Each structure stands twice: as structure tokens, then as C-alpha cells.
């Protein structure tokens, strides 16, 4: 019998999927603080996976974790989107592909 240790945050249906595959898993429910800590780790994990693969599936996973982080921190993706749009209106987006190479300050 082979046992693999994970200690990682997984999607809600993963235990069900594991058990349908004839395996047994041990899970627990995290405290709110531990949940937020592991969500932050999951953000880094999903970002690294996207950076490596550049796949839209990994980008979607990143959005799912971002949504969970927003809710766990008492907000929502709707609020995050509102903030994003406001920043875009005020400072612009990234469509023009501008590379800032340097800034020179005028001396006294």
C-alpha cells in the first residue's frame, strides 16, 4: 500500500474524485487563518504553473484561486473587477505594450 503526503489546499470535489478512483484520502477543514495562508501559497503555485505552461487552463486556475482569496478576505471578484476598471481608467491598461526604460529628474 502506497501513501503519499500532500498537505495542500485542493478544490472542493477532489476528495470525492479520489474516492471514486478507489483510493482513500484523509482531509480536514482549515481554520480561516490557515485557509487564507494556504490560499496565498496556492496563488504562488498556480502562478508558477501558468508561467511554466502559458496555458489558459492554468490561467483559469489562477482566477479561481483569486476569487477564493477575495471571498476569504471579505470581498468578491466583482469588487476586484471594480477596482481593476477604476485603475485602468485612471492609469491605463497594458494594451500599448509600453516599456519604460528610464526617467530623468530635472536638477535644482
PyMOL commands that place a pseudoatom at each C-alpha (Angstrom):
pseudoatom trace, name=CA, resn=UNK, resi=1, chain=A, elem=C, hetatm=0, pos=[0.000, 0.000, 0.000]
pseudoatom trace, name=CA, resn=UNK, resi=2, chain=A, elem=C, hetatm=0, pos=[1.472, 3.360, -1.061]
pseudoatom trace, name=CA, resn=UNK, resi=3, chain=A, elem=C, hetatm=0, pos=[0.749, 6.527, 0.936]
pseudoatom trace, name=CA, resn=UNK, resi=4, chain=A, elem=C, hetatm=0, pos=[1.581, 9.995, -0.412]
pseudoatom trace, name=CA, resn=UNK, resi=5, chain=A, elem=C, hetatm=0, pos=[1.582, 13.032, 1.905]
pseudoatom trace, name=CA, resn=UNK, resi=6, chain=A, elem=C, hetatm=0, pos=[0.357, 16.314, 0.401]
pseudoatom trace, name=CA, resn=UNK, resi=7, chain=A, elem=C, hetatm=0, pos=[-0.662, 18.939, 2.994]
pseudoatom trace, name=CA, resn=UNK, resi=8, chain=A, elem=C, hetatm=0, pos=[-2.061, 21.224, 0.310]
pseudoatom trace, name=CA, resn=UNK, resi=9, chain=A, elem=C, hetatm=0, pos=[-5.272, 23.071, -0.364]
pseudoatom trace, name=CA, resn=UNK, resi=10, chain=A, elem=C, hetatm=0, pos=[-7.352, 21.339, -3.035]
pseudoatom trace, name=CA, resn=UNK, resi=11, chain=A, elem=C, hetatm=0, pos=[-10.592, 22.029, -4.872]
pseudoatom trace, name=CA, resn=UNK, resi=12, chain=A, elem=C, hetatm=0, pos=[-13.785, 21.005, -3.079]
pseudoatom trace, name=CA, resn=UNK, resi=13, chain=A, elem=C, hetatm=0, pos=[-14.544, 17.923, -5.183]
pseudoatom trace, name=CA, resn=UNK, resi=14, chain=A, elem=C, hetatm=0, pos=[-11.028, 16.429, -5.112]
pseudoatom trace, name=CA, resn=UNK, resi=15, chain=A, elem=C, hetatm=0, pos=[-11.734, 14.067, -2.158]
pseudoatom trace, name=CA, resn=UNK, resi=16, chain=A, elem=C, hetatm=0, pos=[-14.837, 12.767, -3.988]
pseudoatom trace, name=CA, resn=UNK, resi=17, chain=A, elem=C, hetatm=0, pos=[-12.810, 12.250, -7.176]
pseudoatom trace, name=CA, resn=UNK, resi=18, chain=A, elem=C, hetatm=0, pos=[-10.065, 10.415, -5.266]
pseudoatom trace, name=CA, resn=UNK, resi=19, chain=A, elem=C, hetatm=0, pos=[-12.567, 8.089, -3.603]
pseudoatom trace, name=CA, resn=UNK, resi=20, chain=A, elem=C, hetatm=0, pos=[-14.360, 7.397, -6.919]
pseudoatom trace, name=CA, resn=UNK, resi=21, chain=A, elem=C, hetatm=0, pos=[-10.958, 6.220, -8.145]
pseudoatom trace, name=CA, resn=UNK, resi=22, chain=A, elem=C, hetatm=0, pos=[-10.974, 3.561, -5.393]
pseudoatom trace, name=CA, resn=UNK, resi=23, chain=A, elem=C, hetatm=0, pos=[-8.466, 5.342, -3.170]
pseudoatom trace, name=CA, resn=UNK, resi=24, chain=A, elem=C, hetatm=0, pos=[-8.808, 6.581, 0.409]
pseudoatom trace, name=CA, resn=UNK, resi=25, chain=A, elem=C, hetatm=0, pos=[-7.879, 10.103, 1.463]
pseudoatom trace, name=CA, resn=UNK, resi=26, chain=A, elem=C, hetatm=0, pos=[-7.662, 11.890, 4.782]
pseudoatom trace, name=CA, resn=UNK, resi=27, chain=A, elem=C, hetatm=0, pos=[-8.814, 15.508, 4.814]
pseudoatom trace, name=CA, resn=UNK, resi=28, chain=A, elem=C, hetatm=0, pos=[-9.573, 18.174, 7.393]
pseudoatom trace, name=CA, resn=UNK, resi=29, chain=A, elem=C, hetatm=0, pos=[-11.223, 21.584, 7.369]
pseudoatom trace, name=CA, resn=UNK, resi=30, chain=A, elem=C, hetatm=0, pos=[-8.868, 24.528, 7.824]
pseudoatom trace, name=CA, resn=UNK, resi=31, chain=A, elem=C, hetatm=0, pos=[-9.322, 27.436, 10.204]
pseudoatom trace, name=CA, resn=UNK, resi=32, chain=A, elem=C, hetatm=0, pos=[-9.966, 30.747, 8.437]
pseudoatom trace, name=CA, resn=UNK, resi=33, chain=A, elem=C, hetatm=0, pos=[-6.392, 31.932, 9.062]
pseudoatom trace, name=CA, resn=UNK, resi=34, chain=A, elem=C, hetatm=0, pos=[-4.835, 28.681, 7.825]
pseudoatom trace, name=CA, resn=UNK, resi=35, chain=A, elem=C, hetatm=0, pos=[-7.181, 28.767, 4.822]
pseudoatom trace, name=CA, resn=UNK, resi=36, chain=A, elem=C, hetatm=0, pos=[-6.002, 32.262, 3.863]
pseudoatom trace, name=CA, resn=UNK, resi=37, chain=A, elem=C, hetatm=0, pos=[-2.365, 31.254, 4.359]
pseudoatom trace, name=CA, resn=UNK, resi=38, chain=A, elem=C, hetatm=0, pos=[-2.757, 28.215, 2.100]
pseudoatom trace, name=CA, resn=UNK, resi=39, chain=A, elem=C, hetatm=0, pos=[-4.742, 30.238, -0.464]
pseudoatom trace, name=CA, resn=UNK, resi=40, chain=A, elem=C, hetatm=0, pos=[-1.811, 32.650, -0.669]
pseudoatom trace, name=CA, resn=UNK, resi=41, chain=A, elem=C, hetatm=0, pos=[0.531, 29.672, -1.211]
pseudoatom trace, name=CA, resn=UNK, resi=42, chain=A, elem=C, hetatm=0, pos=[-1.869, 28.309, -3.831]
pseudoatom trace, name=CA, resn=UNK, resi=43, chain=A, elem=C, hetatm=0, pos=[-1.762, 31.655, -5.671]
pseudoatom trace, name=CA, resn=UNK, resi=44, chain=A, elem=C, hetatm=0, pos=[2.012, 31.336, -5.946]
pseudoatom trace, name=CA, resn=UNK, resi=45, chain=A, elem=C, hetatm=0, pos=[1.713, 27.699, -7.057]
pseudoatom trace, name=CA, resn=UNK, resi=46, chain=A, elem=C, hetatm=0, pos=[-0.862, 28.470, -9.746]
pseudoatom trace, name=CA, resn=UNK, resi=47, chain=A, elem=C, hetatm=0, pos=[1.099, 31.487, -10.979]
pseudoatom trace, name=CA, resn=UNK, resi=48, chain=A, elem=C, hetatm=0, pos=[4.247, 29.367, -11.273]
pseudoatom trace, name=CA, resn=UNK, resi=49, chain=A, elem=C, hetatm=0, pos=[2.297, 26.705, -13.186]
pseudoatom trace, name=CA, resn=UNK, resi=50, chain=A, elem=C, hetatm=0, pos=[0.937, 29.339, -15.560]
pseudoatom trace, name=CA, resn=UNK, resi=51, chain=A, elem=C, hetatm=0, pos=[4.400, 30.893, -16.013]
pseudoatom trace, name=CA, resn=UNK, resi=52, chain=A, elem=C, hetatm=0, pos=[5.774, 27.480, -16.958]
pseudoatom trace, name=CA, resn=UNK, resi=53, chain=A, elem=C, hetatm=0, pos=[2.982, 26.335, -19.282]
pseudoatom trace, name=CA, resn=UNK, resi=54, chain=A, elem=C, hetatm=0, pos=[1.361, 29.580, -20.504]
pseudoatom trace, name=CA, resn=UNK, resi=55, chain=A, elem=C, hetatm=0, pos=[-1.867, 27.558, -20.783]
pseudoatom trace, name=CA, resn=UNK, resi=56, chain=A, elem=C, hetatm=0, pos=[-5.306, 29.105, -20.497]
pseudoatom trace, name=CA, resn=UNK, resi=57, chain=A, elem=C, hetatm=0, pos=[-6.280, 26.240, -18.160]
pseudoatom trace, name=CA, resn=UNK, resi=58, chain=A, elem=C, hetatm=0, pos=[-3.602, 27.332, -15.690]
pseudoatom trace, name=CA, resn=UNK, resi=59, chain=A, elem=C, hetatm=0, pos=[-4.695, 30.947, -16.099]
pseudoatom trace, name=CA, resn=UNK, resi=60, chain=A, elem=C, hetatm=0, pos=[-8.265, 29.846, -15.258]
pseudoatom trace, name=CA, resn=UNK, resi=61, chain=A, elem=C, hetatm=0, pos=[-6.947, 28.056, -12.155]
pseudoatom trace, name=CA, resn=UNK, resi=62, chain=A, elem=C, hetatm=0, pos=[-5.238, 31.270, -11.120]
pseudoatom trace, name=CA, resn=UNK, resi=63, chain=A, elem=C, hetatm=0, pos=[-8.524, 33.163, -11.480]
pseudoatom trace, name=CA, resn=UNK, resi=64, chain=A, elem=C, hetatm=0, pos=[-10.338, 30.538, -9.393]
pseudoatom trace, name=CA, resn=UNK, resi=65, chain=A, elem=C, hetatm=0, pos=[-7.825, 30.937, -6.569]
pseudoatom trace, name=CA, resn=UNK, resi=66, chain=A, elem=C, hetatm=0, pos=[-8.014, 34.734, -6.872]
pseudoatom trace, name=CA, resn=UNK, resi=67, chain=A, elem=C, hetatm=0, pos=[-11.783, 34.505, -6.488]
pseudoatom trace, name=CA, resn=UNK, resi=68, chain=A, elem=C, hetatm=0, pos=[-11.412, 32.350, -3.373]
pseudoatom trace, name=CA, resn=UNK, resi=69, chain=A, elem=C, hetatm=0, pos=[-8.867, 34.794, -1.907]
pseudoatom trace, name=CA, resn=UNK, resi=70, chain=A, elem=C, hetatm=0, pos=[-11.193, 37.741, -2.499]
pseudoatom trace, name=CA, resn=UNK, resi=71, chain=A, elem=C, hetatm=0, pos=[-14.083, 35.973, -0.748]
pseudoatom trace, name=CA, resn=UNK, resi=72, chain=A, elem=C, hetatm=0, pos=[-11.878, 34.713, 2.115]
pseudoatom trace, name=CA, resn=UNK, resi=73, chain=A, elem=C, hetatm=0, pos=[-10.718, 38.272, 2.701]
pseudoatom trace, name=CA, resn=UNK, resi=74, chain=A, elem=C, hetatm=0, pos=[-14.293, 39.562, 2.810]
pseudoatom trace, name=CA, resn=UNK, resi=75, chain=A, elem=C, hetatm=0, pos=[-14.620, 40.849, -0.737]
pseudoatom trace, name=CA, resn=UNK, resi=76, chain=A, elem=C, hetatm=0, pos=[-15.579, 39.433, -4.131]
pseudoatom trace, name=CA, resn=UNK, resi=77, chain=A, elem=C, hetatm=0, pos=[-14.336, 39.223, -7.693]
pseudoatom trace, name=CA, resn=UNK, resi=78, chain=A, elem=C, hetatm=0, pos=[-16.982, 41.832, -8.521]
pseudoatom trace, name=CA, resn=UNK, resi=79, chain=A, elem=C, hetatm=0, pos=[-15.230, 44.245, -6.157]
pseudoatom trace, name=CA, resn=UNK, resi=80, chain=A, elem=C, hetatm=0, pos=[-11.799, 43.277, -7.512]
pseudoatom trace, name=CA, resn=UNK, resi=81, chain=A, elem=C, hetatm=0, pos=[-13.075, 43.895, -11.052]
pseudoatom trace, name=CA, resn=UNK, resi=82, chain=A, elem=C, hetatm=0, pos=[-14.447, 47.292, -9.999]
pseudoatom trace, name=CA, resn=UNK, resi=83, chain=A, elem=C, hetatm=0, pos=[-11.027, 48.220, -8.592]
pseudoatom trace, name=CA, resn=UNK, resi=84, chain=A, elem=C, hetatm=0, pos=[-9.317, 46.929, -11.753]
pseudoatom trace, name=CA, resn=UNK, resi=85, chain=A, elem=C, hetatm=0, pos=[-11.551, 49.012, -14.015]
pseudoatom trace, name=CA, resn=UNK, resi=86, chain=A, elem=C, hetatm=0, pos=[-11.001, 52.117, -11.873]
pseudoatom trace, name=CA, resn=UNK, resi=87, chain=A, elem=C, hetatm=0, pos=[-7.231, 51.688, -12.023]
pseudoatom trace, name=CA, resn=UNK, resi=88, chain=A, elem=C, hetatm=0, pos=[-7.391, 51.117, -15.768]
pseudoatom trace, name=CA, resn=UNK, resi=89, chain=A, elem=C, hetatm=0, pos=[-9.423, 54.290, -16.266]
pseudoatom trace, name=CA, resn=UNK, resi=90, chain=A, elem=C, hetatm=0, pos=[-7.037, 56.303, -14.087]
pseudoatom trace, name=CA, resn=UNK, resi=91, chain=A, elem=C, hetatm=0, pos=[-3.664, 54.827, -15.127]
pseudoatom trace, name=CA, resn=UNK, resi=92, chain=A, elem=C, hetatm=0, pos=[-4.395, 52.864, -18.278]
pseudoatom trace, name=CA, resn=UNK, resi=93, chain=A, elem=C, hetatm=0, pos=[-4.059, 49.200, -19.133]
pseudoatom trace, name=CA, resn=UNK, resi=94, chain=A, elem=C, hetatm=0, pos=[-1.242, 47.351, -20.883]
pseudoatom trace, name=CA, resn=UNK, resi=95, chain=A, elem=C, hetatm=0, pos=[-2.559, 47.266, -24.450]
pseudoatom trace, name=CA, resn=UNK, resi=96, chain=A, elem=C, hetatm=0, pos=[0.013, 49.727, -25.839]
pseudoatom trace, name=CA, resn=UNK, resi=97, chain=A, elem=C, hetatm=0, pos=[2.918, 47.467, -24.771]
pseudoatom trace, name=CA, resn=UNK, resi=98, chain=A, elem=C, hetatm=0, pos=[4.911, 50.394, -23.355]
pseudoatom trace, name=CA, resn=UNK, resi=99, chain=A, elem=C, hetatm=0, pos=[8.341, 49.604, -21.915]
pseudoatom trace, name=CA, resn=UNK, resi=100, chain=A, elem=C, hetatm=0, pos=[9.530, 52.342, -19.537]
pseudoatom trace, name=CA, resn=UNK, resi=101, chain=A, elem=C, hetatm=0, pos=[13.285, 52.433, -19.983]
pseudoatom trace, name=CA, resn=UNK, resi=102, chain=A, elem=C, hetatm=0, pos=[14.305, 55.358, -17.816]
pseudoatom trace, name=CA, resn=UNK, resi=103, chain=A, elem=C, hetatm=0, pos=[13.197, 58.569, -16.131]
pseudoatom trace, name=CA, resn=UNK, resi=104, chain=A, elem=C, hetatm=0, pos=[15.459, 61.589, -15.658]
pseudoatom trace, name=CA, resn=UNK, resi=105, chain=A, elem=C, hetatm=0, pos=[14.721, 64.076, -12.899]
pseudoatom trace, name=CA, resn=UNK, resi=106, chain=A, elem=C, hetatm=0, pos=[15.500, 67.728, -13.532]
pseudoatom trace, name=CA, resn=UNK, resi=107, chain=A, elem=C, hetatm=0, pos=[18.214, 69.050, -11.189]
pseudoatom trace, name=CA, resn=UNK, resi=108, chain=A, elem=C, hetatm=0, pos=[17.863, 72.124, -8.978]
for i in range(1, 108): cmd.bond("trace and resi %d" % i, "trace and resi %d" % (i + 1))
show_as sticks, trace
zoom trace
